[in-house]
Amino acid sequence: MTRSRSDRCFQCQLRCAVACALFAAVFVSGGAAWAQQGVTDRLVRIGGVMDLEGRSRGLGLGMKAGIEAAIRNQRVAGRRVEFVTLNDSYTPSKTIEATKALVTQGVFVMIGNVGTPTAKVSLPVLAQSKVPAVGFFTGAGLLRPGAGDIVNYRASYVQETAAVIRAAIDAGVNPAQICAYVQNDAYGMAGVIGIKRALGALPGTEIMTKTLDVILQQQGENPPRNDLGPVGVYQRNTFTSRSGYQSLKNWEEVSNAPCKVVVTVGTYNAISKFAAYSRYKGQDWIISAVSFTGADNFHNALADAGINDRVIMTQVVPPLDSKLAIVTEARQRLGEEFGWVSLEGYIVGKLWLSAMQNVKGRITRAKFLDAVLGRRFDLGGLNLDYSNDNQGSDLVVLTSLTPAGFKPMSLSAWDALVR
């Protein structure tokens, strides 16, 4: 059977990674155990596995650019920092191979990995090898606290979806009019859990939360979750919206409650296709998206579909026009690559560097973790707090779509949307 070009490139990347591991085992100076942790007398090697070539590559490329900008020309205890990345095309089977390759090569931490289904399969590998997972680009609960040594930067999907639902209800939306369109995997279900928790605290939502439980209980790869409740789903790495859309229309008929706000949890291409299809079918739903969707790519995809309004999005980094020193610095260092996703990568890179400055003497993973967990950081005006858990930030910023991109929104903007 003929392999695709991306598969051949992926195999080449893995062979190179393994070759580097063999070279390191023979020639690297310093103790063998130390080298295995990604540290030599001259460098500290960190790794990342993310989508760099697939349909969600804008997310991986953004995180990679941000981390690289943060660590460029920086040294840790006089050592050069080397950032080795491998592509997984947002495909868990490739994630496992790439993660094992980097662990074999010897990386100090895994940093900035992108995605929930990919994190789900990589975290056990990292935990077994005692490689810390730092600043992964996902707000899923499986990393909070999660198995192994995990350091999260960002707010969770539960916090993001709760913020949207609270704001919508405060603006007058009936809880029964909140629906969802999500990716049919661990990422999408993390969003459904957030919706269930937010609605479960409200009176009169018992039927909705029970149907969400039924949806969450479905098992397997891409299980049949459509037509079970106020949720439509699509399969990861596909763009077909019809089945998920029809699931929402069926729910409207059964419940006699038309959707007003559709909370989406997916990738920028898939959600923009859903938005375009629902508009084509005559719906004026307010569509919300979580930060993982990727604001810059999402904006471009929506613009291509002729959509420039009635879309909101939660962000987990400060606004791009913020005067905070870390945002100003990231804007200068990233240049044309500066955006919502690359800013998060920059913050993650700066967090790792700041923690490493607190490591004294021989550099070990245990000392790195001690330098983060239980501590607080001020990263150029952005405060992170690890005193109680492994998540540094609870920041959630609501933004709305404008012709110039996503901009912070006010309560009056919500009022205009729901009228």
Secondary structure, 3 states (H helix, E strand, C coil): CCCCHHHHHHHHHHHHHHHHHHHHHHHCCCCHHHHHCCECCCEEEEEEEECCCCCCHHHHHHHHHHHHHHHCCCEECCEEEEEEEEECCCCHHHHHHHHHHHHHHCCCCEECCECHHHHHHHHHHHHHHCCCEECCECCCHHHCCCCCCEEECCCCHHHHHHHHHHHHHHCCCCHHHEEEEEECCHHHHHHHHHHHHHHHCCCCCHHHHHHHHHHHHCCCCCCCCCCCCCEEEECCCCCCCHHHHHHHHHHHHHHCCCCCEEEEECCHHHHHHHHHHHHHCCCCCEEEECHHHCHHHHHHHHHHCCCCCCEEEEECCCCCCCCCHHHHHHHHHHHHHCCHHHHHHHHHHHHHHHHHCCCCCCCCHHHHHHCCCCCEEEECCEEEECCCCCECCCCCEEEEEECCEEEECCHHHHHHHHC
